[in-house]
Amino acid sequence: MKNFIQFLTYFRIVAGPIIFILILMLQNYGVALLILFLASLSDYWDGYLARKYSMTSVLGAVLDPIADKILITFSVIAISLELASIYIAFLGSMILAREYWVSALRDFNAQEGNSSATSVTFLAKIKTVTQLGTFCLFLLGLYLNSALVLFLANFFLFLAAIITIQTGLSYTIATFKK
């Protein structure tokens, strides 16, 4: 079971570059959507199974958010390039900036013995679901060649950016509160 849980995390790490290639080089949006959807599900299942079978580890706790960041980074860049969208690129950059900032906060808090300041919150889990769901929606819109679905994806991207920034602010305040 431990190997399967680790595989799910590694799957997200590898899925990011594969999705990038599928979108930008092959324009195979259907397969990219399927892989992103499966990778999104793996984010839930690796944590659930690790907790259920008491197989959580320090390595898993470190790799899980990194795997998410890799998946999000490749998805944001590929979709913004494919759609030649400044809007997606800007909001995606805001999302990525928050992701890297929170990683720095987590490292800082680990060194300061204040890891609880950046423990994953329920809103942060909603953030991840919203981000991954939004990128799945973009790929669905590309696959269906649907302006309506792409419009909805743009709306959800804005929502994801707001939630992302809010969680980043919450972690920042918790880190520097004296």
N, C-alpha and C positions, 0 to 999 in steps of 0.2 A: 504494500500500500504506500509506503514511504516513497518508493521510486515513482509510482504513478502521480503522487502529489507533486513531486519535483518536476516530473515531465510536464504537468499542466503549466507550471510557472515558466519553464524553458520554452514551451510552445508559444507563449505570448511574446517572448523575446525574439524568437525566430520568425513569428508571424508578421511582425512589423515590416522588416525588409521585403518579405514575400508579397505582402499587400502593396507596398510601394511599387514593386516591379509589375505586379498585375495591373495596377491602375495606370501607371505612366508609360510603360513599355509595351504592354500587351492589350491595354484597354479591355481587359476581361473583368468587368465590374461584378458579374455574378459570382465568380469564384472568389474574388476579393471580398465581397459581401459575406459569403459563406465562411471564409476563414476568419474575418473580423468578428462575425457572430459567434463562432466557436471559441475564439480567443476571449471574447467578452464573457461567455459562460464559464470558461476555465478560471477566470478571475474569482468568480463566486465559489466554484467547486473546490479549488485548491485550499482556500481558507476554511471552508466548511468541513472538508474531509480531515484536514490537519487538526482542527479543534475536536471533531467528533472522535477521532482515534488517538487523541493526545499525542500527535506527532508534530507539534509546532516546534520550530527551531529558530535560532538566531539567524542562520543563513536564509531561511525562508522568510523571516520578517524583514530582512534587508532586501532580498531579491524581488519579493512581491511588488512593492511600489516601484522598483526600477523597471520591472517587466511592464507594468502599466505605462510608465513614462515612455519607454521605447515604443510601445504599441501606439500610443497617442501621438508621439512625435512623428513617426513615419506616416500615420494617417493624416494628420494636419497638413504636413508638407505636400504629400501626394495629392490630396483633394484640392488644396488651394492652387497648386500648379495645374492640375487637370482642368479645373474650372476657371483658371486665370482670374481668381477673385481676390481683390485687395481686402474686401470685407472678411473673407474666411482667413486670409493670411494674418490680418491684424488681430482679430479675435483669437485665432489660433496661437499667435505669438503671445498674447496676454495669458492665455491658458498655460502655455509652455513656461513662460517666465514665472508664473506662480508655482508650477510644479518644481522647477529648479530651486526657487527660493525656499519652498517647504523642505526640500531635500537638505539644503544648507542649514535650515533651522533644526532639522532632526539630528544632523551631525553635531551641531553646536550643543543642542540639549543633551545628547548622549555624552559628550565630553564634560558637560557641566553637571551631570547627574540629575537632569531635569526632563527625562524622556516622557514623562506623563504630559508635559505641555504640548507635545505633538503626537499624542496617541490618536489613532484613527477615530474620528467621530462618525456618528450616523449621517450627518450632513455631508461629510467627505465621501461616504459610500454612495450617497445619492448623486454627488458630483461625478463620480466615476461612471455610474450607470448612465447619467445624462450625457456625459461626453461620448461614451462608447455608443450609446443609442443614437446620438446625433450623427456620428460618422457612419453608422450603419444606414441611417436614413439618407445621407448624402449618396452612399453607394447604391441604395435602392433607387433613388432618383436618377442616377446615371444609368443604371441597368435598364430601367423602364423608359428612359429618355423623357422624364416627366418634370415639367417646369413647376407643377404644383407641389410635388414631393420635395423638390429642391428648395422651393420657397419655404415650406414647412421646416426643412432642415436648417435653413438660415435662421428662422425664428428660434428653434431649439438650440442652435449654436449661441445665440445671444443669451438665452436662459442659462446654458451651461457656463458661459463666461461669467455671468453674475454670481452663480453659485460658487464657481471656482475662486473668484476674487474674494467672496465672503469667507470661505473656509481659510484662504491664505491670511486674511486679516485676523481671523480668530486665532490661528496658530501663532501669528506674530505677537498679538496682544498677550496670549498665554505665556509666550517665551520671555517677553521683556517686562512682564508685570512683577513688581517688587513687593 
